[in-house]
Amino acid sequence: MSGWLITGADGMLGREVVAALRRTGAPVLPLARPDLDLTDAAAVHRTLRRARPAVVVNCAAWTDVDGAESAERAALAVNGDAVRTLARACAGVRSRMLHLSTDYVFAGDADTPYPEDAPAAPRSAYGRGKLAGERAVLEELPRLGTVVRTAWLYAGHGRNFVTTMAERAAAGAEVRVVDDQYGQPTWARDVAGRLLALGGLPAERAAGVFHATAAGRTTWFGLAREVFRLTGADPALVRPISTAQLGRPAPRPAFGVLGHGRWAAAGLAPPRPWADGLAEALSATTRPCPPLPSPSPPDAPDAPDVSGFSTGTYDSKGVA
Ligand SMILES: NC(=O)c1ccc[n+]([C@@H]2O[C@H](COP(=O)([O-])OP(=O)(O)OC[C@H]3O[C@@H](n4cnc5c(N)ncnc54)[C@H](OP(=O)(O)O)[C@@H]3O)[C@@H](O)[C@H]2O)c1
């Protein structure tokens, strides 16, 4: 048994995890949805029996938060049922499983960070499905399973809140962004590092729940302003709006701030502040982000409507 198997390998986080593993030289089997659809139970068991990986990282998920409200059963099939299938297949070949989850398992009405063992109380169909997935991993793999909750992810590739804000900043465009939801903007590359660190721990120290979000907190408005500032645009172009002004189908946690106590207990450093990760992600020296597409003028007919960027939370393509 050796190597890492990555599901959802073509997603925002999956791509970072595969790249991070390749940088270390570790054997990695990246499987995108066409290679392995997690809802095909026979294929999941067959793949695990053949590959017998030491570690499986499940980056695959139904991530359309609003879409889940009107298709809860379909979302649950991927985020709950298929996760149980994968966890059972891992148990069958004694593979460890690192499974990604979300702050949406919490109600979002707290005013201090949620510790790893805080009671879950999801308010959305997406959150309920992700909670079902968490429970499946912890039940099927009590010693070999790790649930890694993250939130507010961005990456240098694909459409996400940060790349879209950087485009709008480059265009000198005014944007209206939600200022009443608090969270922890987290660079997907930092989460990939955390996953590799967890995979390097003895299984018994990594079992259970970890929170892989950046430290500190801000709002989508605060994040957008920081992107504008770091890219040399005028932060005053970012205007605050409320969640109520936006009106999205799925409720968002007003407070999605997660505590990080388990990292120290596991002998690992705590996450760094969100603004540090963002600065590195946008830095010209490390160039983690590919060149941004040429911005459309703000009044162009095909210019994206970015007014709803509270809602970018789980819309990893970065469109409202
Ligand atoms: N993005 C965030 O801000 C955020 C926040 C909190 C937690 N998370 C969690 O982090 C994880 C990674 O998220 P992400 O942002 O990287 O999502 P993503 O970019 O949407 O990637 C998810 C991947 O899963 C694939 N997938 C969907 N259904 C599948 C199935 N039945 N079988 C196999 N693959 C399937 C998707 O393929 P297709 O593209 O073909 O559909 C996509 O490549 C997820 O567990 C998510 O819930 C994300």
The ligand as a Gaussian input file, in Angstrom:
#p B3LYP/6-31G(d) Opt

LIG

0 1
 N      -14.850000      26.263000      -2.460000
 C      -15.054000      26.588000      -1.183000
 O      -15.051000      27.769000      -0.797000
 C      -15.267000      25.508000      -0.168000
 C      -15.596000      25.901000       1.135000
 C      -15.796000      24.914000       2.103000
 C      -15.643000      23.585000       1.792000
 N      -15.328000      23.228000       0.526000
 C      -15.194000      21.797000       0.247000
 O      -13.915000      21.564000      -0.307000
 C      -13.993000      20.491000      -1.235000
 C      -13.392000      20.924000      -2.579000
 O      -14.146000      22.033000      -3.061000
 P      -13.752000      22.804000      -4.402000
 O      -13.976000      24.233000      -4.148000
 O      -12.442000      22.319000      -4.914000
 O      -14.919000      22.304000      -5.335000
 P      -15.002000      22.221000      -6.928000
 O      -13.997000      23.134000      -7.549000
 O      -16.434000      22.379000      -7.269000
 O      -14.534000      20.750000      -7.209000
 C      -15.336000      19.634000      -6.886000
 C      -15.003000      18.550000      -7.864000
 O      -15.805000      17.410000      -7.538000
 C      -16.221000      16.856000      -8.772000
 N      -17.403000      16.033000      -8.597000
 C      -18.693000      16.439000      -8.442000
 N      -19.492000      15.378000      -8.344000
 C      -18.710000      14.277000      -8.460000
 C      -18.951000      12.894000      -8.462000
 N      -20.199000      12.392000      -8.347000
 N      -17.914000      12.048000      -8.596000
 C      -16.658000      12.527000      -8.735000
 N      -16.359000      13.827000      -8.756000
 C      -17.374000      14.695000      -8.615000
 C      -16.474000      18.042000      -9.670000
 O      -16.479000      17.646000     -11.003000
 P      -17.362000      18.474000     -12.087000
 O      -16.661000      19.799000     -12.223000
 O      -17.299000      17.617000     -13.290000
 O      -18.715000      18.613000     -11.484000
 C      -15.281000      18.936000      -9.316000
 O      -14.150000      18.625000     -10.110000
 C      -15.461000      20.076000      -1.276000
 O      -15.659000      19.017000      -0.379000
 C      -16.191000      21.301000      -0.770000
 O      -17.431000      20.950000      -0.189000
 C      -15.132000      24.156000      -0.462000

